Amino acid sequence: MTTATFVEVLLAILLPPLGVFLRYGCGVEFWICLLLTILGYIPGIIYALYVLVG
């Protein structure tokens, strides 16, 4: 795991859309993560980690 990935994962745990935004910008992944975070914080975290690590 590189330092950049570690920072993205850390941000994905604290603010899920921000971690996804740093890697993908305003792509579909960001909007899905934002919607999931609005609907529930835990689903946003799970999705962000899935997108960043997977």
C-alpha positions as a Markdown table, in Angstrom:
| # | Residue | x | y | z |
|---|---|---|---|---|
| 1 | Met | 0.0 | 0.0 | 0.0 |
| 2 | Thr | 1.4 | 3.3 | -1.0 |
| 3 | Thr | 1.2 | 6.5 | 1.0 |
| 4 | Ala | -1.3 | 8.0 | -1.4 |
| 5 | Thr | -3.6 | 5.0 | -1.0 |
| 6 | Phe | -3.2 | 5.1 | 2.8 |
| 7 | Val | -4.3 | 8.8 | 2.8 |
| 8 | Glu | -7.2 | 8.0 | 0.5 |
| 9 | Val | -8.4 | 5.2 | 2.7 |
| 10 | Leu | -8.1 | 7.4 | 5.8 |
| 11 | Leu | -10.1 | 10.1 | 4.2 |
| 12 | Ala | -12.6 | 7.5 | 3.0 |
| 13 | Ile | -13.2 | 6.5 | 6.6 |
| 14 | Leu | -13.6 | 10.1 | 7.8 |
| 15 | Leu | -15.3 | 11.7 | 4.8 |
| 16 | Pro | -16.1 | 9.0 | 2.2 |
| 17 | Pro | -16.9 | 11.3 | -0.8 |
| 18 | Leu | -13.7 | 13.2 | -0.3 |
| 19 | Gly | -11.5 | 10.0 | -0.5 |
| 20 | Val | -13.3 | 9.0 | -3.7 |
| 21 | Phe | -13.1 | 12.5 | -5.2 |
| 22 | Leu | -9.3 | 12.6 | -4.8 |
| 23 | Arg | -9.0 | 9.5 | -7.0 |
| 24 | Tyr | -11.9 | 9.8 | -9.5 |
| 25 | Gly | -12.8 | 13.5 | -9.5 |
| 26 | Cys | -16.5 | 14.2 | -10.1 |
| 27 | Gly | -17.1 | 10.9 | -11.8 |
| 28 | Val | -19.9 | 8.4 | -11.3 |
| 29 | Glu | -18.1 | 6.9 | -8.3 |
| 30 | Phe | -18.1 | 10.2 | -6.5 |
| 31 | Trp | -21.8 | 10.7 | -7.0 |
| 32 | Ile | -22.7 | 7.2 | -5.9 |
| 33 | Cys | -20.6 | 7.6 | -2.8 |
| 34 | Leu | -22.1 | 11.0 | -2.0 |
| 35 | Leu | -25.6 | 9.6 | -2.3 |
| 36 | Leu | -24.8 | 6.6 | -0.1 |
| 37 | Thr | -23.2 | 8.8 | 2.5 |
| 38 | Ile | -26.3 | 11.1 | 2.6 |
| 39 | Leu | -28.5 | 8.0 | 3.0 |
| 40 | Gly | -26.3 | 6.5 | 5.6 |
| 41 | Tyr | -22.8 | 7.1 | 6.8 |
| 42 | Ile | -21.8 | 3.4 | 7.0 |
| 43 | Pro | -22.8 | 2.5 | 3.4 |
| 44 | Gly | -20.8 | 5.5 | 2.2 |
| 45 | Ile | -17.7 | 4.2 | 4.0 |
| 46 | Ile | -18.2 | 0.7 | 2.7 |
| 47 | Tyr | -18.6 | 1.8 | -0.9 |
| 48 | Ala | -15.6 | 4.2 | -0.7 |
| 49 | Leu | -13.4 | 1.5 | 0.7 |
| 50 | Tyr | -14.6 | -0.9 | -2.0 |
| 51 | Val | -13.9 | 1.5 | -4.8 |
| 52 | Leu | -10.5 | 2.6 | -3.4 |
| 53 | Val | -9.0 | -0.7 | -2.4 |
| 54 | Gly | -10.8 | -3.0 | -4.9 |
